[in-house]
Amino acid sequence: MWGEPVTVVALGDSLTQGYGLAPENGFVPQLQTWLDAEGAEVVLVNAGVSGDTTAGGLSRIGWTLNGDVDALIVALGGNDLLRGIDPSLSRENLKGILDEAGSRELPVLLVGMVAPSNYGQEYKAAFDAIYPELAKAHGALLHENFLGALAAMNDRQMVLENHMQGDAIHPNRDGVALIVADIGPSVLDLLERVD
């Protein structure tokens, strides 16, 4: 569909890396399989590091993009939330990542996270605004919530039992499959932006 295979780097944390799952069941391998089934000529590179924050992603974005990279998926922020990091710091780190991609003229898909309400409404509002505002400012594509497919299910107990690992933080194989089906079309949109 796009001629030569396109190389897309997925920069993220344990959700991208595939924490707790057999290698073939992680987000990147399942997304690769999904894209292959769609006829996309693409090679995904798993640049997920468990425990990584937006600061960690910023610190390694330069060398992560060295080599033959055509597009970037950025899926960071979950660990910032777990640690209650100031949203202004998360915003600056993500901006730095997008600036680096922009300097290389790479199309970007920014995949957001949604803050829980336990830090208060002010924190949640500040954090949740980061992704749409940065995507707009940098001309990036936006997928609002990495876990959106699971969040959309109203039965939280069912999600925990059927789609999450025992830590209640990381999706299991079946949860990842739902996430991939949700995010996959946004990745196809990203591929359309590759020259």
Secondary structure in CASP SS format (residue, H / E / C, confidence):
PFRMAT SS
TARGET T0000
AUTHOR 0000-0000-0000
METHOD secondary structure of the structure
MODEL  1
M C 1.00
W C 1.00
G C 1.00
E C 1.00
P C 1.00
V E 1.00
T E 1.00
V E 1.00
V E 1.00
A E 1.00
L E 1.00
G E 1.00
D C 1.00
S H 1.00
L H 1.00
T H 1.00
Q H 1.00
G C 1.00
Y C 1.00
G C 1.00
L C 1.00
A C 1.00
P H 1.00
E H 1.00
N H 1.00
G C 1.00
F H 1.00
V H 1.00
P H 1.00
Q H 1.00
L H 1.00
Q H 1.00
T H 1.00
W H 1.00
L H 1.00
D H 1.00
A H 1.00
E C 1.00
G C 1.00
A C 1.00
E C 1.00
V E 1.00
V E 1.00
L E 1.00
V E 1.00
N E 1.00
A E 1.00
G E 1.00
V C 1.00
S C 1.00
G C 1.00
D C 1.00
T C 1.00
T H 1.00
A H 1.00
G H 1.00
G H 1.00
L H 1.00
S H 1.00
R H 1.00
I H 1.00
G H 1.00
W H 1.00
T H 1.00
L C 1.00
N C 1.00
G C 1.00
D C 1.00
V C 1.00
D C 1.00
A E 1.00
L E 1.00
I E 1.00
V E 1.00
A E 1.00
L C 1.00
G C 1.00
G H 1.00
N H 1.00
D H 1.00
L H 1.00
L H 1.00
R H 1.00
G C 1.00
I C 1.00
D C 1.00
P H 1.00
S H 1.00
L H 1.00
S H 1.00
R H 1.00
E H 1.00
N H 1.00
L H 1.00
K H 1.00
G H 1.00
I H 1.00
L H 1.00
D H 1.00
E H 1.00
A H 1.00
G H 1.00
S H 1.00
R C 1.00
E C 1.00
L C 1.00
P C 1.00
V E 1.00
L E 1.00
L E 1.00
V E 1.00
G C 1.00
M C 1.00
V C 1.00
A C 1.00
P C 1.00
S H 1.00
N H 1.00
Y H 1.00
G C 1.00
Q H 1.00
E H 1.00
Y H 1.00
K H 1.00
A H 1.00
A H 1.00
F H 1.00
D H 1.00
A H 1.00
I H 1.00
Y H 1.00
P H 1.00
E H 1.00
L H 1.00
A H 1.00
K H 1.00
A H 1.00
H H 1.00
G C 1.00
A C 1.00
L E 1.00
L E 1.00
H E 1.00
E C 1.00
N C 1.00
F C 1.00
L C 1.00
G H 1.00
A H 1.00
L H 1.00
A H 1.00
A C 1.00
M C 1.00
N C 1.00
D C 1.00
R H 1.00
Q H 1.00
M H 1.00
V H 1.00
L H 1.00
E H 1.00
N H 1.00
H H 1.00
M E 1.00
Q C 1.00
G C 1.00
D C 1.00
A C 1.00
I C 1.00
H C 1.00
P E 1.00
N C 1.00
R H 1.00
D H 1.00
G H 1.00
V H 1.00
A H 1.00
L H 1.00
I H 1.00
V H 1.00
A H 1.00
D H 1.00
I H 1.00
G H 1.00
P H 1.00
S H 1.00
V H 1.00
L H 1.00
D H 1.00
L H 1.00
L H 1.00
E H 1.00
R C 1.00
V C 1.00
D C 1.00
END
